[in-house]
Amino acid sequence: MLQPGQIESLDRTAIPRLRMPQRAEIFSARAARLRQLAEGHPLGDYLRLMAALVDAQRSEIENFVAERPSAESIAQAQQHCMPLVPANSGYEVGRWKPLLTPLLDAVAAQADLPPAVRGVLDRIRNADAATLDTAAQSLLAGHGKGVDAASAPFLMAALQVLWTGVASTFDAGEVPMLDVPNICPVCGTLPVASVVRIGGAHEGYRYLACGLCSTEWHMVRVKCTHCEASEHVAYHVVDKQGEASAKADLFAQAAHPAQAANAAAGTPELTESGRPKLDEAAKRVASSPSRAESCDDCHSYRKIFYQDKDPFVEPVADDLASLALDVLMGEAGYARANGNPLLWQNAEE
């Protein structure tokens, strides 16, 4: 395994910096993954409901023609290393609400839809334009203050179609490299999770995944995606007993062997390659496709998924389906770096 310093010293042009959203695939893959994860899941009904909503997004984006920002606006963003279509720029004004009604109609057409869900859809339909626009601005700001948590995923779905649609019109070469590496270079929002990809030029590289526009951008591994520290990063999974199994042994030993050795009691047993052998907890972490990456510098965490352990992982879907890990991380004293676009909690005013 390359150590962090070695990874950062690699020729950045040799690493694909971006994975731009493929509009024909992004929502179909997400819906399929949600249905797969729903089987036998305690939140299976909710995951299937969100799969129906994502199906509607897929249908919507097929014929959606996104309006790109002006050439002047794009040039300015490129010159100043700013996001191309910032979530706080007002781009949604006059564009997002026409996308909302078809999504509501598609979900309402589902058989056996619970009355409570129909009530949510009716509340959204009956809301006035000003209320909806205020809610959209709150969701785009990332906090959701003043927005009904049950309505938020449906409103966010329309915003996702809008921003994914416009993001898909850009080539990677048009997207500037930002001075702040942990926000989306297209829309400026925080990532929902990260994914270590497999296949082709992306093999083995970690990408942060935007929950709004579906753009993915590269960040080196074993580094906090929130504060960018790397000295106190650890990894956690949910073991078979439903408890958090952490560990620093897994990557701290691989990426910071001297530090791990100093912290250990006595001399650790080494493998033939000279690395410390992993203990049982670390082996469980190493075999899991879903992990929480925590940082003891900022006391936050964000999930990371591994395609080499499960080729079908999808950041938004897998993040939503791993709420048990969120609960355990909260109990361990770590704060989630940001939320999931398909699940909102009522924010404190």
Backbone hydrogen bonds, N-H to C=O, Kabsch-Sander energy under -0.5 kcal/mol:
donor,donor_aa,acceptor,acceptor_aa,energy
6,Q,3,Q,-0.7
7,I,3,Q,-2.3
8,E,4,P,-2.4
9,S,5,G,-1.0
10,L,6,Q,-0.6
10,L,7,I,-1.2
12,R,10,L,-0.6
14,A,11,D,-1.9
15,I,11,D,-0.5
15,I,12,R,-0.9
19,R,216,E,-2.6
23,R,21,P,-0.8
25,E,22,Q,-2.4
26,I,22,Q,-2.4
29,A,25,E,-2.7
30,R,26,I,-1.4
31,A,27,F,-2.5
32,A,28,S,-2.1
33,R,29,A,-2.1
34,L,30,R,-2.4
35,R,31,A,-2.1
36,Q,32,A,-2.1
37,L,33,R,-2.7
38,A,34,L,-1.5
39,E,35,R,-0.7
39,E,36,Q,-0.8
41,H,38,A,-1.9
44,G,41,H,-2.0
47,L,43,L,-2.4
48,R,44,G,-2.3
49,L,45,D,-2.0
50,M,46,Y,-2.5
51,A,47,L,-1.8
52,A,48,R,-2.0
53,L,49,L,-1.9
54,V,50,M,-2.6
55,D,51,A,-2.4
56,A,52,A,-1.7
57,Q,53,L,-1.8
58,R,54,V,-2.3
59,S,55,D,-2.1
60,E,56,A,-2.3
61,I,57,Q,-2.7
62,E,58,R,-1.1
63,N,59,S,-0.6
63,N,60,E,-0.7
66,A,64,F,-0.7
68,R,66,A,-0.7
74,I,70,S,-2.5
75,A,71,A,-2.4
76,Q,72,E,-2.1
77,A,73,S,-2.2
78,Q,74,I,-2.4
79,Q,75,A,-2.5
80,H,76,Q,-2.1
81,C,78,Q,-0.8
82,M,77,A,-2.8
84,L,185,P,-1.3
85,V,186,V,-3.6
87,A,187,C,-2.7
89,S,86,P,-1.7
91,Y,86,P,-0.5
93,V,90,G,-1.4
95,R,92,E,-2.6
96,W,92,E,-2.1
99,L,96,W,-1.3
100,L,96,W,-0.7
100,L,97,K,-1.2
101,T,97,K,-1.0
103,L,99,L,-0.8
104,L,100,L,-2.1
105,D,101,T,-2.6
106,A,102,P,-2.2
107,V,103,L,-2.1
108,A,104,L,-2.6
109,A,105,D,-1.3
110,Q,107,V,-1.8
113,L,110,Q,-0.9
117,V,114,P,-0.7
118,R,114,P,-1.9
119,G,115,P,-2.3
120,V,116,A,-1.6
121,L,117,V,-2.4
122,D,118,R,-2.4
123,R,119,G,-2.1
124,I,120,V,-2.0
125,R,121,L,-2.2
126,N,122,D,-2.2
127,A,123,R,-0.7
127,A,124,I,-0.9
132,L,128,D,-2.1
133,D,129,A,-2.5
134,T,130,A,-2.3
135,A,131,T,-2.2
136,A,132,L,-2.5
137,Q,133,D,-2.1
138,S,134,T,-1.9
139,L,135,A,-2.4
140,L,136,A,-2.7
141,A,137,Q,-1.4
142,G,139,L,-1.2
143,H,138,S,-1.1
144,G,138,S,-1.8
147,V,144,G,-1.9
151,S,148,D,-0.7
152,A,148,D,-1.8
154,F,151,S,-0.9
155,L,151,S,-1.9
156,M,152,A,-3.1
157,A,153,P,-1.6
158,A,154,F,-1.1
159,L,155,L,-1.6
160,Q,156,M,-2.6
161,V,157,A,-2.0
162,L,158,A,-2.0
163,W,159,L,-2.7
164,T,160,Q,-3.0
165,G,161,V,-2.1
166,V,162,L,-1.9
167,A,163,W,-2.6
168,S,164,T,-2.0
169,T,166,V,-1.3
170,F,167,A,-1.6
174,E,171,D,-1.8
175,V,171,D,-0.6
175,V,172,A,-1.2
178,L,176,P,-0.6
179,D,81,C,-0.7
183,I,180,V,-1.0
184,C,189,T,-2.9
188,G,184,C,-1.8
192,V,209,A,-2.8
193,A,209,A,-0.9
194,S,303,K,-1.9
195,V,207,Y,-2.6
196,V,305,F,-3.2
197,R,195,V,-0.8
197,R,205,Y,-2.4
202,H,199,G,-1.4
203,E,200,G,-1.4
204,G,197,R,-2.5
205,Y,202,H,-2.1
207,Y,195,V,-2.8
208,L,217,W,-3.3
209,A,193,A,-2.9
210,C,208,L,-0.5
210,C,215,T,-2.6
211,G,190,L,-0.7
214,S,210,C,-0.6
216,E,19,R,-1.8
217,W,208,L,-1.8
218,H,17,R,-2.5
219,M,206,R,-2.2
224,C,229,A,-3.5
228,E,224,C,-1.1
233,V,230,S,-0.6
234,A,294,S,-1.9
236,H,292,A,-1.9
237,V,245,S,-2.1
239,D,237,V,-0.6
239,D,243,E,-2.9
242,G,239,D,-2.3
245,S,237,V,-3.1
246,A,244,A,-0.6
247,K,235,Y,-6.3
250,L,247,K,-2.3
251,F,247,K,-0.8
252,A,248,A,-2.2
253,Q,248,A,-0.7
253,Q,249,D,-1.0
254,A,250,L,-0.8
255,A,251,F,-3.7
256,H,251,F,-0.6
256,H,252,A,-2.0
260,A,256,H,-2.5
261,A,257,P,-2.5
262,N,258,A,-2.3
263,A,259,Q,-1.9
264,A,260,A,-1.4
266,G,264,A,-0.7
271,T,275,R,-3.1
274,G,271,T,-1.8
277,K,269,E,-3.1
283,K,279,D,-2.2
284,R,280,E,-1.9
285,V,281,A,-2.0
286,A,282,A,-2.7
287,S,283,K,-1.4
288,S,284,R,-0.6
288,S,285,V,-1.2
291,R,304,I,-2.2
292,A,236,H,-2.6
293,E,291,R,-0.5
293,E,302,R,-2.6
294,S,234,A,-2.6
294,S,292,A,-0.8
295,C,300,S,-1.9
296,D,232,H,-2.1
299,H,295,C,-1.5
300,S,295,C,-0.6
301,Y,335,A,-1.7
302,R,293,E,-1.6
304,I,291,R,-2.8
305,F,194,S,-2.3
306,Y,289,P,-1.9
307,Q,196,V,-2.4
307,Q,305,F,-0.5
309,K,306,Y,-1.0
310,D,306,Y,-1.4
313,V,310,D,-1.7
318,D,314,E,-3.3
319,D,315,P,-1.8
320,L,316,V,-2.0
321,A,317,A,-2.1
322,S,318,D,-0.5
322,S,319,D,-0.8
323,L,320,L,-0.5
325,L,322,S,-0.9
326,D,322,S,-1.0
327,V,323,L,-2.3
328,L,324,A,-2.0
329,M,325,L,-2.3
330,G,326,D,-2.4
331,E,327,V,-2.1
332,A,328,L,-1.4
333,G,330,G,-1.4
334,Y,329,M,-2.4
335,A,299,H,-2.5
337,A,301,Y,-2.3
340,N,343,L,-0.8
343,L,340,N,-1.8
